[in-house]
Amino acid sequence: MRYLIQITDPKTGKKSAFYTEWYDYKNNYSAENSMIVIDLSKDLITYDGQKWEKIEYDHL
């Protein structure tokens, strides 16, 4: 799977996560669910669905 997506239910506050092959901002992003998307193949993360940031590696 390419993406790991974490969401928070706005009513209960319960967090959950799932893997998927597909992610498209216009079709999949939900600010209401405080969605965080991680692109596992490119080592990128987005907190707003559009601005991607590089995930740093721990070199310890």
Secondary structure, DSSP 4 states (H G I P E B T S, - for coil): --EEEEEE-TTT--EEEEEES---HHHH--GGGT-EEEETTTTEEESSSS-EEEPPPP--
